[in-house]
Amino acid sequence: MAGLACWKAETSRSASRIARLIPRARREVWQALIQDAELTERGALLRLVLSEKVCESAAQITRYETLMLLECYCDGKLLRWQLEPRDENTTRLIFTERSA
């Protein structure tokens, strides 16, 4: 999803928040976000990809609202992705990371 049109970052002591406009439909962004999710005996997990490497442990999905919200817990942090449609081909992605 190259070609990000706009981004904004905010940081506080307990949380970081980044908002970006992505020139893709919300369904495309959602599919890219959940492509590494899987259902296991431990529940729904999301394998996070950082710098082309998969995390050693998968993140436990704690909240899931199709096409709108994905939240998971990983390494003592709560990670949250919110998707807001701006128009047919633009999505606002808001990523928040909080210490849990």
C-alpha positions as a printed Julia matrix, in Angstrom:
100×3 Matrix{Float64}:
   0.0     0.0    0.0
   2.53    2.53  -1.13
   1.66    6.1   -1.92
   0.34    7.31   1.41
  -1.28   10.66   0.85
  -1.11   12.11   4.34
  -0.12   11.15   7.87
  -0.18   12.59  11.35
   1.49   11.26  14.5
   0.78   11.98  18.16
   2.63   10.62  21.19
   1.99   10.74  24.93
   3.64    8.88  27.8
   1.27    5.93  27.58
   0.19    5.92  23.92
   1.27    6.62  20.36
  -1.23    7.38  17.61
  -0.68    7.63  13.87
  -3.37    8.59  11.36
  -2.86    8.13   7.61
  -4.92    8.57   4.48
  -4.43    5.55   2.25
  -5.49    5.73  -1.41
  -7.29    2.39  -1.32
 -10.84    1.24  -0.62
 -11.52    0.23   2.98
 -12.04   -3.44   1.99
  -8.54   -3.58   0.42
  -6.93   -2.06   3.52
  -8.87   -4.47   5.77
  -7.77   -7.5    3.74
  -4.12   -6.42   3.97
  -4.5    -5.93   7.72
  -6.01   -9.34   8.49
  -4.17  -11.47   5.93
  -1.98  -13.02   8.65
  -4.81  -13.71  11.14
  -5.59  -17.28  12.11
  -7.9   -19.18  14.43
  -6.07  -21.5   16.86
  -6.83  -23.42  20.03
  -5.69  -20.28  21.91
  -8.23  -18.11  20.05
  -7.84  -15.67  17.18
  -4.25  -14.59  16.59
  -2.59  -12.06  14.33
   0.96  -12.65  13.16
   2.55   -9.22  12.91
   5.09   -8.54  10.17
   7.77   -6.03  11.06
  10.6    -5.2    8.66
   9.83   -8.28   6.56
  10.12  -10.58   9.6
   7.31  -12.29  11.48
   7.18  -11.6   15.23
   8.31  -14.47  17.43
   4.89  -14.57  19.06
   1.51  -13.87  17.54
  -0.71  -11.14  18.96
  -3.96  -12.18  20.66
  -6.93  -10.51  18.93
  -9.09   -8.89  21.62
 -11.59   -6.95  19.49
 -12.72   -7.34  15.89
 -15.34   -5.34  13.96
 -15.27   -6.25  10.26
 -13.96   -3.44   8.03
 -13.79   -1.02  10.98
 -11.67   -2.1   13.95
  -8.97   -4.61  14.87
  -7.42   -4.66  18.32
  -4.85   -7.06  19.7
  -2.52   -7.55  22.65
   1.18   -8.2   22.01
   4.25   -8.03  24.26
   2.5    -5.94  26.95
   1.0    -3.49  24.47
  -2.49   -2.95  23.12
  -2.42   -2.36  19.35
  -5.48   -0.92  17.61
  -6.24   -0.25  13.93
  -9.35    1.77  13.02
 -10.5     2.19   9.41
 -12.68    5.09   8.32
 -13.82    5.45   4.7
 -13.2     8.93   3.28
 -14.59    8.19  -0.15
 -14.87    5.14  -2.41
 -11.09    4.82  -2.87
  -9.6     6.48   0.21
  -9.4     5.14   3.76
  -8.23    6.85   6.92
  -6.2     4.4    9.02
  -5.69    5.25  12.68
  -3.14    3.11  14.51
  -2.82    3.37  18.31
  -0.28    1.63  20.53
  -0.79    1.73  24.3
   1.03    0.17  27.21
  -1.36   -2.3   28.8
